[in-house]
Amino acid sequence: MMKQRILSIFLCIVLLLSLLSLTAGAAEPTLYLVLGDSIAYGSGLSNPKEAVYGKIVADTNGYAYENYAVPGHTTANLLRRMENDTVREAIQKADIINISIGGNNFLLGNINNLLYDGIVKEDYARFDEIANGFYEDLGKIVNGIRALNADAAILLQTLYNPQTGYVGDVYQLGADRLNAKLWAFAEANPGEILVADVAQALTNSDNDFAKDRIHPSAVGNEKIALTVLQTLYDNGLGSETVPVINTPGIDARGTGVFTIFVNLYGRFFHLLSVIRHLFVR
């Protein structure tokens, strides 16, 4: 009887040690970190935490997921954000870092001047200045990440154009320049960053964007997720390309007040442009 008890205890110890060994040897899930602006935050959705494209990507590939995006952030804001202790710790641990940034470099404090320059004056010096600043900041962002994490894959998204008409034309001038700089950086630094061409995926202004006509809708977020998943898969960083939607996105109810005013400016500047061309040969 005593021998049976000793054997039972011995077997329990062996089983416990085996379980502990398996637990210790189990690989931690890939940490997928999202940084950037309101696009990355999910501002076009009323349930961004559950349905933003980053969450879809994480759910699809079984990644651990953290999102420290902040609406309104520019590249300069992101650089300051990377000084935050919590964000720095997340960067250090991350395996994949997905960044959406740059659109606010054009929008915040610049849009009226850019509309005037682009429509009336047909002077694009300010566009080029902003794009050059974006390129410089992009280098600082990547270098800052590399100082904390030499191995993480860094994925950046191209900038889409949600607008139409005169304003859409000016948006495109900015988006084209910013995207050109992004591709140029990738070419000048081979293997340093991956580029997810979101601009090619979001082209349907009626379905891809929320009512504010700036941020991706639920459909738009799914399309971004599809683009990011394909980019990760093509680079050996993901196992799936078809998005898994655990929680359907709900489009935000906000109105497009900003876009309404911007389009009024666009029409006004177009009128000024017509008048200018009548008197300036």
C-alpha positions as CSV (number, residue, x, y, z in Angstrom):
1,M,0.0,0.0,0.0
2,M,2.8,2.3,0.9
3,K,4.6,1.6,-2.4
4,Q,1.4,2.5,-4.3
5,R,1.2,5.8,-2.5
6,I,4.8,6.6,-3.2
7,L,4.3,5.7,-6.9
8,S,1.2,7.8,-7.1
9,I,3.1,10.8,-5.6
10,F,6.0,10.2,-7.9
11,L,3.7,10.2,-10.9
12,C,2.0,13.3,-9.8
13,I,5.3,15.1,-9.4
14,V,6.4,13.9,-12.9
15,L,3.1,15.1,-14.4
16,L,3.3,18.5,-12.6
17,L,6.9,19.0,-13.8
18,S,5.9,18.1,-17.4
19,L,3.1,20.7,-17.3
20,L,5.4,23.3,-16.0
21,S,7.9,22.5,-18.7
22,L,5.3,22.8,-21.4
23,T,4.0,26.1,-20.0
24,A,7.6,27.5,-19.8
25,G,8.3,26.4,-23.3
26,A,5.1,27.8,-24.9
27,A,5.8,30.7,-27.2
28,E,4.2,34.0,-26.4
29,P,1.8,35.4,-29.1
30,T,3.1,37.9,-31.6
31,L,2.6,41.4,-30.2
32,Y,1.0,43.7,-32.8
33,L,1.3,47.4,-31.8
34,V,-0.7,50.2,-33.5
35,L,0.5,53.8,-33.4
36,G,-0.5,57.0,-35.1
37,D,-3.6,59.2,-35.7
38,S,-7.4,59.1,-35.8
39,I,-7.4,56.5,-38.6
40,A,-5.4,54.1,-36.5
41,Y,-7.6,55.0,-33.5
42,G,-10.8,54.2,-35.4
43,S,-12.5,57.6,-35.3
44,G,-15.0,56.8,-38.0
45,L,-16.6,54.1,-35.8
46,S,-18.7,54.3,-32.7
47,N,-17.1,51.1,-31.4
48,P,-13.4,51.6,-32.4
49,K,-11.9,49.4,-29.7
50,E,-13.7,46.4,-31.0
51,A,-13.9,47.0,-34.7
52,V,-11.0,49.2,-35.8
53,Y,-8.8,47.6,-38.5
54,G,-5.9,46.9,-36.1
55,K,-8.2,44.8,-33.9
56,I,-9.4,42.9,-37.0
57,V,-5.8,42.2,-38.0
58,A,-4.9,41.0,-34.5
59,D,-8.0,38.8,-34.2
60,T,-7.4,37.3,-37.6
61,N,-3.8,36.3,-37.0
62,G,-4.1,35.6,-33.3
63,Y,-1.8,38.4,-32.3
64,A,-1.7,40.1,-28.9
65,Y,-2.8,43.6,-29.5
66,E,-2.1,47.1,-28.2
67,N,-3.2,50.4,-29.7
68,Y,-1.8,53.8,-28.6
69,A,-3.0,55.9,-31.5
70,V,-4.3,59.4,-30.8
71,P,-6.7,61.4,-32.9
72,G,-5.2,64.5,-34.4
73,H,-1.6,63.4,-34.1
74,T,1.0,64.6,-36.7
75,T,4.4,63.1,-37.1
76,A,5.7,65.6,-34.6
77,N,3.1,64.5,-32.1
78,L,4.0,60.8,-32.7
79,L,7.6,61.6,-31.9
80,R,6.6,63.1,-28.6
81,R,4.2,60.2,-28.0
82,M,7.2,57.8,-28.3
83,E,8.8,59.5,-25.2
84,N,5.9,58.2,-23.1
85,D,7.1,55.4,-20.8
86,T,4.1,53.1,-21.5
87,V,4.5,53.6,-25.3
88,R,8.2,53.0,-25.1
89,E,7.7,49.8,-23.2
90,A,5.1,48.6,-25.8
91,I,7.6,49.4,-28.6
92,Q,10.3,47.4,-26.9
93,K,8.1,44.3,-26.6
94,A,6.4,44.6,-30.1
95,D,7.0,42.2,-32.9
96,I,5.0,44.2,-35.5
97,I,4.4,48.0,-35.3
98,N,1.7,49.3,-37.6
99,I,1.7,53.1,-38.1
100,S,-0.8,55.4,-39.7
101,I,0.5,59.0,-39.7
102,G,0.9,62.1,-41.9
103,G,-2.6,63.2,-42.9
104,N,-2.8,65.7,-40.1
105,N,0.5,67.2,-41.3
106,F,-1.5,68.6,-44.1
107,L,-4.9,69.1,-42.4
108,L,-4.1,70.8,-39.0
109,G,-3.6,74.5,-39.4
110,N,-2.8,74.2,-43.1
111,I,-5.9,73.2,-45.0
112,N,-7.2,76.7,-45.9
113,N,-3.8,77.9,-47.0
114,L,-3.3,74.8,-49.0
115,L,-6.7,75.2,-50.7
116,Y,-5.8,78.8,-51.6
117,D,-2.4,77.8,-52.8
118,G,-3.6,74.8,-54.7
119,I,-6.7,76.2,-56.3
120,V,-6.1,79.9,-56.7
121,K,-2.4,80.4,-56.9
122,E,-1.4,77.0,-58.3
123,D,1.6,77.3,-56.1
124,Y,2.7,74.0,-54.5
125,A,5.7,75.1,-52.5
126,R,3.9,74.6,-49.2
127,F,2.8,71.1,-50.2
128,D,6.4,70.2,-51.0
129,E,7.6,71.7,-47.7
130,I,5.1,69.6,-45.7
131,A,6.1,66.5,-47.6
132,N,9.8,67.1,-47.0
133,G,9.1,67.6,-43.3
134,F,7.2,64.3,-43.2
135,Y,10.1,62.5,-44.8
136,E,12.5,63.9,-42.1
137,D,10.1,63.0,-39.3
138,L,9.6,59.5,-40.7
139,G,13.4,58.9,-40.4
140,K,13.3,60.1,-36.8
141,I,10.3,57.9,-36.0
142,V,12.0,54.8,-37.5
143,N,15.3,55.6,-35.8
144,G,13.5,56.1,-32.5
145,I,11.8,52.7,-32.8
146,R,15.0,51.0,-33.8
147,A,16.8,52.5,-30.7
148,L,14.2,50.6,-28.6
149,N,13.6,47.6,-30.8
150,A,16.0,46.4,-33.5
151,D,13.9,43.5,-34.7
152,A,10.3,44.6,-34.9
153,A,8.7,44.8,-38.4
154,I,7.5,48.4,-39.0
155,L,4.5,48.8,-41.3
156,L,3.3,52.1,-42.6
157,Q,0.1,52.9,-44.5
158,T,-0.2,55.2,-47.5
159,L,-2.6,58.1,-47.2
160,Y,-6.0,57.8,-48.9
161,N,-8.2,60.6,-50.3
162,P,-11.7,60.8,-48.9
163,Q,-12.8,64.0,-50.6
164,T,-14.2,64.8,-54.0
165,G,-14.6,67.9,-56.2
166,Y,-12.2,70.9,-55.8
167,V,-11.2,69.9,-52.3
168,G,-10.6,66.3,-53.5
169,D,-8.1,67.7,-56.0
170,V,-6.2,69.5,-53.3
171,Y,-6.3,66.5,-51.0
172,Q,-4.8,64.4,-53.9
173,L,-2.0,66.9,-54.3
174,G,-1.1,66.4,-50.6
175,A,-1.6,62.6,-50.6
176,D,0.4,62.1,-53.7
177,R,3.4,64.0,-52.3
178,L,3.2,62.3,-48.9
179,N,2.9,58.8,-50.4
180,A,5.8,59.5,-52.8
181,K,7.9,60.3,-49.8
182,L,6.8,57.2,-48.0
183,W,7.7,55.0,-51.0
184,A,11.0,56.9,-51.4
185,F,11.9,56.2,-47.8
186,A,11.1,52.5,-48.3
187,E,13.3,52.4,-51.4
188,A,16.2,54.3,-49.7
189,N,16.1,52.1,-46.7
190,P,15.5,48.6,-48.1
191,G,14.1,46.1,-45.5
192,E,13.5,48.8,-42.9
193,I,9.8,49.3,-43.4
194,L,6.8,47.6,-45.0
195,V,4.2,49.7,-46.9
196,A,0.5,48.8,-46.9
197,D,-1.0,50.6,-49.8
198,V,-4.3,51.7,-48.2
199,A,-4.7,54.5,-50.7
200,Q,-5.3,51.9,-53.4
201,A,-7.9,50.1,-51.3
202,L,-10.1,53.0,-50.3
203,T,-11.5,54.6,-53.4
204,N,-15.2,54.4,-53.0
205,S,-16.2,57.7,-51.3
206,D,-19.8,56.6,-50.7
207,N,-19.0,53.4,-48.8
208,D,-15.4,53.5,-47.6
209,F,-15.7,56.6,-45.4
210,A,-17.8,57.7,-42.4
211,K,-20.3,60.5,-42.5
212,D,-17.5,63.0,-41.6
213,R,-16.0,62.2,-45.0
214,I,-12.5,61.9,-43.4
215,H,-12.2,58.7,-41.5
216,P,-12.8,55.1,-42.7
217,S,-16.3,53.6,-42.2
218,A,-16.8,50.0,-41.0
219,V,-16.4,48.9,-44.6
220,G,-13.3,51.1,-44.9
221,N,-11.7,49.6,-41.8
222,E,-12.3,46.1,-43.1
223,K,-10.6,47.0,-46.4
224,I,-7.6,48.4,-44.5
225,A,-7.5,45.2,-42.5
226,L,-7.5,43.2,-45.7
227,T,-4.6,45.3,-47.1
228,V,-2.5,45.1,-43.9
229,L,-3.2,41.3,-43.6
230,Q,-2.1,40.8,-47.2
231,T,1.1,42.9,-46.7
232,L,2.0,40.9,-43.6
233,Y,1.3,37.6,-45.3
234,D,3.4,38.5,-48.3
235,N,6.3,39.2,-45.9
236,G,6.0,36.1,-43.9
237,L,4.5,37.8,-40.9
238,G,0.9,36.6,-41.0
239,S,-0.9,33.3,-41.6
240,E,-4.3,34.6,-42.9
241,T,-5.4,37.1,-45.6
242,V,-9.2,37.0,-45.1
243,P,-10.3,39.3,-42.2
244,V,-12.0,37.7,-39.2
245,I,-14.8,40.1,-38.0
246,N,-15.6,39.1,-34.4
247,T,-17.4,42.4,-33.8
248,P,-19.0,44.2,-36.8
249,G,-18.1,47.9,-36.9
250,I,-20.8,50.5,-36.4
251,D,-20.3,53.8,-38.3
252,A,-20.1,56.9,-36.1
253,R,-23.1,59.2,-36.2
254,G,-21.2,62.4,-36.5
255,T,-21.9,64.8,-39.4
256,G,-19.5,66.1,-41.9
257,V,-19.5,69.6,-40.6
258,F,-15.7,70.0,-41.3
259,T,-16.1,68.8,-44.8
260,I,-19.1,71.0,-45.5
261,F,-17.1,74.1,-44.5
262,V,-14.0,72.9,-46.4
263,N,-16.0,72.4,-49.5
264,L,-17.5,75.9,-49.2
265,Y,-13.9,77.2,-49.0
266,G,-13.1,75.0,-52.0
267,R,-15.9,76.5,-54.1
268,F,-15.0,80.0,-53.0
269,F,-11.4,79.6,-53.9
270,H,-12.4,78.0,-57.2
271,L,-14.4,81.2,-58.0
272,L,-11.3,83.3,-57.0
273,S,-9.3,81.1,-59.4
274,V,-11.7,81.8,-62.3
275,I,-11.6,85.5,-61.6
276,R,-7.8,85.4,-61.3
277,H,-7.5,83.7,-64.7
278,L,-9.7,86.3,-66.3
279,F,-7.3,89.1,-65.2
280,V,-3.9,87.3,-65.1
281,R,-2.6,86.1,-68.4
